[in-house]
Amino acid sequence: MHLGVDSFVSTVTDPTTGHVIGPAERMEHLLEEIALADRVGLYSFGIGEHHRSEYYDSAPPVILAAAAARTERIRLGSAVTVLSAADPVRVFQQFATLDLISKGRIDLVVGRGSFTEAFPLFGLDLADYDSLFSEKLDLLLRIRDEEEVTWAGQHRPPLVRQRVYPRPLQDPLPIWVGVGGTPESFARAGLLGLPLMVAIIGGEPRQFAPLVDLYRRAGAEAGHAPEKLQVGLHVFGFVAESTKAAADTIYPGWHEMFTKVSRERGFRPPTRQQFDATSGPNGAFFMGDPQTVADKIQRVSAQLGGVDRLSLQMTNPRLAHDDLLRGIELLGTEVAPMVATA
């Protein structure tokens, strides 16, 4: 199994000094984090996409280009590109260019995102949530697989014998589908024979086993080879010297993030009890010392019938830069070797 890190590039307030990290300094910290992930042998680093004041990741390809110039081996990708709100032609051009800059180290993970701000921002109707993604994914795959494209749809002007350049170094450019918890999304990815990135942000990971099985069955029935049907997990987590240290370090920022989201969505305010339960052996958070995290990764992989890739989302608005660097170091030097053969 391959391990990596995902970041939503959140705004950060240093928990010790109270200093608010400015946008330029936060970007510099992010590039240091990616460079460290490369040095300690992690497999991948993904950048999310949000259009909210508390995140700096509205333009992932720009960040990934800077990261490509500072790294040598690590795979770089989106986590996820909000395809519903983007033009597939431009998405392909941007990530094909990134693939050339990085010498073939790019993964494009596309999804619908967990927030809806992109829809009004780009003049889209939220009522078209499903049809926008389906249509744009179809076009993106056509562009990837055919150098000359003739295509027509509902949400974008047609293409008639258009050629889209540049072409990426990887052939084909890896396109993953990011999914939440709807059976239709899992089945669609399987029918298309695309690798699957499952975002697990709550509940118990083992509850996703029937959905992952649905994905594999749909892919097999569509005639896709098992090796094409890769499964990745995007999970919230952190690694520290001890399980208590990991939880105590992450909790203040987690509470801040989820208090805001809960207020927006009409949920009950989050509690430490809820956090601790979700961080436990069967919960959605992969939190603890290296051995604890490695054990959980291996256990969840077995529950889901095998996982090819797992990325820890370490975004936190109250996490000191040095603590995050140490978490990345432990993930690469201690956790990754334990799960390499899982």
C-alpha positions as CSV (number, residue, x, y, z in Angstrom):
1,M,0.0,0.0,0.0
2,H,1.2,3.5,-0.8
3,L,0.8,6.3,1.8
4,G,0.6,10.1,1.2
5,V,-0.7,13.4,2.6
6,D,-3.6,15.6,1.4
7,S,-3.8,19.3,2.3
8,F,-6.7,21.8,2.1
9,V,-4.1,24.6,2.8
10,S,-6.2,26.0,5.7
11,T,-5.5,29.3,7.3
12,V,-3.4,28.7,10.5
13,T,-3.1,30.4,13.8
14,D,0.0,29.3,15.7
15,P,-1.4,27.5,18.8
16,T,1.5,28.7,21.1
17,T,2.0,32.3,20.1
18,G,-1.4,33.2,18.6
19,H,0.3,34.5,15.5
20,V,-1.9,34.3,12.4
21,I,0.2,32.9,9.6
22,G,-0.2,35.2,6.5
23,P,-1.0,33.8,3.1
24,A,2.5,34.1,1.7
25,E,4.1,32.4,4.7
26,R,1.4,29.7,4.7
27,M,2.3,28.9,1.1
28,E,6.0,28.7,1.9
29,H,5.2,26.4,4.8
30,L,3.1,24.2,2.5
31,L,5.9,23.9,0.0
32,E,8.3,22.9,2.8
33,E,5.8,20.2,3.8
34,I,5.6,18.8,0.3
35,A,9.4,18.8,0.0
36,L,9.7,17.0,3.3
37,A,7.1,14.4,2.2
38,D,9.3,13.8,-0.9
39,R,12.5,13.4,1.1
40,V,11.0,10.9,3.6
41,G,9.7,8.6,0.9
42,L,5.9,9.3,1.0
43,Y,4.2,8.2,-2.2
44,S,1.9,11.2,-2.9
45,F,0.8,14.7,-1.9
46,G,-2.6,16.0,-2.9
47,I,-4.0,19.6,-2.8
48,G,-7.7,20.2,-2.3
49,E,-9.9,22.9,-4.0
50,H,-12.0,25.3,-2.0
51,H,-13.4,28.7,-2.6
52,R,-13.8,29.8,1.1
53,S,-12.0,32.4,3.2
54,E,-10.5,29.8,5.5
55,Y,-8.6,28.0,2.7
56,Y,-5.9,29.0,0.3
57,D,-6.3,26.2,-2.2
58,S,-8.6,27.8,-4.9
59,A,-6.0,27.2,-7.6
60,P,-4.4,23.8,-7.0
61,P,-2.6,23.5,-10.4
62,V,-0.5,26.6,-9.5
63,I,0.5,25.1,-6.2
64,L,1.2,21.8,-7.7
65,A,3.5,23.4,-10.3
66,A,5.5,25.0,-7.6
67,A,5.7,21.7,-5.8
68,A,6.8,19.9,-8.9
69,A,9.8,22.2,-9.2
70,R,10.8,21.5,-5.6
71,T,10.4,17.7,-5.6
72,E,11.9,14.8,-7.5
73,R,10.0,11.6,-6.8
74,I,6.7,12.1,-5.0
75,R,3.5,11.9,-7.0
76,L,1.4,15.1,-6.9
77,G,-2.3,15.5,-7.5
78,S,-5.6,17.1,-6.7
79,A,-7.8,16.2,-3.7
80,V,-10.2,16.8,-5.4
81,T,-10.6,19.0,-8.5
82,V,-14.2,20.2,-8.4
83,L,-14.9,19.1,-11.9
84,S,-18.6,20.2,-11.8
85,A,-17.5,23.8,-11.6
86,A,-14.7,23.6,-14.1
87,D,-14.2,23.4,-17.9
88,P,-12.8,19.9,-18.7
89,V,-10.7,21.3,-21.6
90,R,-8.9,23.6,-19.2
91,V,-8.6,21.0,-16.5
92,F,-7.0,18.6,-19.0
93,Q,-4.6,21.3,-20.3
94,Q,-3.5,22.3,-16.8
95,F,-2.9,18.8,-15.6
96,A,-1.2,17.7,-18.8
97,T,1.1,20.6,-18.4
98,L,1.8,19.7,-14.8
99,D,2.5,16.1,-16.0
100,L,5.2,17.5,-18.3
101,I,6.7,19.8,-15.6
102,S,6.8,16.9,-13.1
103,K,8.1,14.3,-15.6
104,G,5.0,12.1,-15.2
105,R,4.2,12.4,-11.5
106,I,0.6,13.7,-11.7
107,D,-2.7,12.2,-10.6
108,L,-6.0,14.0,-11.4
109,V,-8.7,13.2,-8.8
110,V,-12.0,14.7,-9.8
111,G,-15.2,15.0,-7.7
112,R,-18.0,17.3,-6.8
113,G,-16.5,18.7,-3.6
114,S,-18.0,18.8,-0.1
115,F,-18.9,22.5,-0.3
116,T,-21.2,24.3,-2.8
117,E,-19.6,27.8,-3.0
118,A,-18.1,27.1,-6.5
119,F,-21.6,26.8,-8.1
120,P,-22.7,30.4,-7.6
121,L,-19.1,31.7,-8.0
122,F,-18.9,30.3,-11.5
123,G,-22.6,31.0,-12.5
124,L,-23.8,27.4,-12.1
125,D,-27.1,26.1,-10.8
126,L,-26.8,23.8,-7.8
127,A,-29.9,21.9,-9.2
128,D,-27.6,20.6,-12.0
129,Y,-25.3,19.1,-9.4
130,D,-25.4,15.5,-10.8
131,S,-25.7,16.2,-14.5
132,L,-22.8,18.7,-14.5
133,F,-20.4,16.2,-13.0
134,S,-21.6,13.3,-15.3
135,E,-21.3,15.3,-18.4
136,K,-18.0,16.9,-17.6
137,L,-16.4,13.6,-16.6
138,D,-17.5,12.2,-19.9
139,L,-15.9,15.0,-21.8
140,L,-12.7,14.9,-19.7
141,L,-12.3,11.2,-20.5
142,R,-12.9,11.8,-24.2
143,I,-10.2,14.4,-24.3
144,R,-7.8,12.2,-22.4
145,D,-8.5,9.2,-24.7
146,E,-8.9,10.9,-28.1
147,E,-6.6,13.5,-29.5
148,E,-9.3,14.8,-31.8
149,V,-12.6,15.3,-30.1
150,T,-16.2,15.7,-31.4
151,W,-18.6,16.0,-28.5
152,A,-21.9,17.7,-27.5
153,G,-23.6,18.1,-24.2
154,Q,-26.1,20.2,-22.3
155,H,-23.8,22.4,-20.1
156,R,-21.0,23.4,-22.5
157,P,-20.7,24.4,-26.2
158,P,-20.0,21.4,-28.4
159,L,-16.6,20.5,-29.8
160,V,-16.2,19.5,-33.5
161,R,-12.9,17.8,-34.4
162,Q,-11.1,19.8,-31.8
163,R,-7.6,18.9,-30.7
164,V,-6.6,19.6,-27.1
165,Y,-2.9,20.3,-26.3
166,P,-0.5,19.7,-24.7
167,R,-0.7,15.9,-24.3
168,P,0.7,14.6,-21.0
169,L,3.8,12.5,-20.5
170,Q,1.8,9.7,-19.0
171,D,-0.4,7.8,-21.4
172,P,-3.1,7.8,-20.2
173,L,-3.1,10.6,-17.6
174,P,-4.3,8.9,-14.4
175,I,-7.9,10.1,-13.6
176,W,-9.4,9.0,-10.3
177,V,-13.0,9.6,-9.2
178,G,-13.4,11.0,-5.7
179,V,-16.6,9.7,-4.0
180,G,-18.4,10.1,-0.7
181,G,-21.1,7.7,0.2
182,T,-23.6,7.3,-2.6
183,P,-23.9,3.9,-4.3
184,E,-24.4,5.5,-7.7
185,S,-21.0,7.2,-7.5
186,F,-19.2,3.9,-6.7
187,A,-21.0,2.0,-9.4
188,R,-20.3,4.7,-12.1
189,A,-16.5,4.6,-11.3
190,G,-16.6,0.9,-11.7
191,L,-18.5,0.9,-14.9
192,L,-16.0,3.4,-16.3
193,G,-13.0,1.4,-15.1
194,L,-11.6,4.4,-13.2
195,P,-9.6,4.2,-9.9
196,L,-11.6,5.2,-6.9
197,M,-10.7,7.6,-4.1
198,V,-13.1,7.3,-1.2
199,A,-13.4,10.2,1.2
200,I,-14.1,8.8,4.7
201,I,-14.9,11.7,7.0
202,G,-17.3,10.1,9.5
203,G,-18.8,6.8,10.6
204,E,-16.7,3.6,10.5
205,P,-14.5,2.8,7.6
206,R,-15.7,-0.8,7.5
207,Q,-19.2,0.5,6.6
208,F,-17.8,1.3,3.2
209,A,-17.1,-2.4,2.4
210,P,-20.4,-3.0,0.5
211,L,-19.9,0.1,-1.6
212,V,-16.3,-0.8,-2.5
213,D,-17.6,-4.3,-3.3
214,L,-20.2,-2.7,-5.6
215,Y,-17.5,-0.7,-7.3
216,R,-15.5,-3.8,-8.0
217,R,-18.5,-5.8,-9.1
218,A,-19.6,-3.1,-11.5
219,G,-16.1,-2.9,-12.9
220,A,-15.8,-6.6,-13.4
221,E,-19.3,-6.8,-15.1
222,A,-18.2,-4.0,-17.4
223,G,-15.2,-6.1,-18.4
224,H,-12.4,-4.1,-16.7
225,A,-9.4,-6.0,-15.4
226,P,-9.0,-6.1,-11.6
227,E,-5.7,-4.2,-11.7
228,K,-7.5,-1.2,-13.2
229,L,-10.0,-1.1,-10.3
230,Q,-7.7,0.6,-7.7
231,V,-9.1,1.8,-4.4
232,G,-7.7,4.7,-2.5
233,L,-8.8,6.3,0.8
234,H,-8.8,10.0,1.8
235,V,-9.0,10.1,5.6
236,F,-8.5,12.6,8.4
237,G,-5.5,11.8,10.6
238,F,-2.3,12.7,12.3
239,V,0.8,10.9,13.6
240,A,2.7,11.9,16.7
241,E,5.0,10.4,19.3
242,S,2.0,9.0,21.2
243,T,-1.7,8.6,20.6
244,K,-2.5,11.1,23.3
245,A,-0.1,13.7,21.8
246,A,-1.7,13.2,18.4
247,A,-5.2,13.8,19.7
248,D,-4.3,16.7,21.9
249,T,-2.4,18.4,19.1
250,I,-5.2,18.1,16.6
251,Y,-8.3,18.6,18.7
252,P,-8.3,22.4,19.0
253,G,-8.2,22.9,15.3
254,W,-10.6,20.1,14.6
255,H,-13.1,21.7,17.0
256,E,-12.7,25.1,15.3
257,M,-13.3,23.7,11.8
258,F,-16.3,21.5,12.7
259,T,-17.9,24.1,14.9
260,K,-18.0,26.4,11.9
261,V,-19.3,23.7,9.6
262,S,-21.9,22.5,12.1
263,R,-23.2,26.1,12.5
264,E,-23.5,26.5,8.7
265,R,-25.4,23.2,8.3
266,G,-27.5,23.2,11.4
267,F,-25.7,20.4,13.2
268,R,-25.0,20.1,16.9
269,P,-21.7,21.6,18.0
270,P,-18.8,19.0,18.0
271,T,-17.5,17.7,21.4
272,R,-14.3,16.2,22.6
273,Q,-16.2,12.9,23.3
274,Q,-17.2,12.8,19.7
275,F,-13.7,13.5,18.6
276,D,-12.2,10.7,20.8
277,A,-14.8,8.2,19.6
278,T,-14.1,9.0,16.0
279,S,-10.4,8.6,16.7
280,G,-10.8,5.2,18.3
281,P,-10.0,1.8,16.7
282,N,-13.1,1.6,14.6
283,G,-13.6,5.4,13.9
284,A,-13.0,7.4,10.8
285,F,-9.9,9.3,12.1
286,F,-6.5,7.7,11.7
287,M,-4.9,9.2,14.8
288,G,-2.0,8.1,17.0
289,D,1.6,6.9,17.3
290,P,3.1,5.2,14.3
291,Q,2.3,1.7,15.4
292,T,-1.4,2.6,16.2
293,V,-1.8,4.3,12.8
294,A,-0.1,1.5,10.9
295,D,-2.3,-1.2,12.6
296,K,-5.4,0.7,11.8
297,I,-4.4,1.2,8.1
298,Q,-3.8,-2.6,7.8
299,R,-7.1,-3.5,9.6
300,V,-9.2,-1.1,7.4
301,S,-7.5,-2.4,4.2
302,A,-8.4,-5.9,5.1
303,Q,-12.0,-4.9,5.9
304,L,-12.4,-3.3,2.5
305,G,-10.8,-6.2,0.6
306,G,-7.5,-4.4,0.0
307,V,-6.6,-0.7,-0.4
308,D,-4.0,0.5,-2.9
309,R,-3.4,4.0,-1.6
310,L,-4.2,6.0,1.6
311,S,-3.8,9.7,2.1
312,L,-4.0,11.4,5.5
313,Q,-5.7,14.8,5.4
314,M,-3.8,16.8,7.9
315,T,-5.3,20.3,7.4
316,N,-5.8,22.0,10.7
317,P,-6.2,25.7,11.6
318,R,-4.5,25.3,15.0
319,L,-1.5,23.1,14.0
320,A,2.0,24.5,14.4
321,H,4.2,24.1,11.3
322,D,6.8,22.2,13.2
323,D,4.3,19.7,14.5
324,L,3.0,19.1,11.0
325,L,6.5,18.6,9.7
326,R,7.1,16.0,12.5
327,G,3.8,14.3,11.6
328,I,4.8,14.0,7.9
329,E,8.3,12.7,8.9
330,L,6.8,10.0,11.2
331,L,4.3,9.0,8.5
332,G,7.1,8.5,5.9
333,T,9.9,7.0,8.0
334,E,7.9,4.8,10.4
335,V,4.3,4.2,9.3
336,A,4.9,3.7,5.5
337,P,7.5,0.9,6.0
338,M,5.1,-1.0,8.2
339,V,2.2,-1.0,5.7
340,A,4.3,-1.3,2.5
341,T,3.3,-4.9,2.0
342,A,-0.3,-4.5,3.3
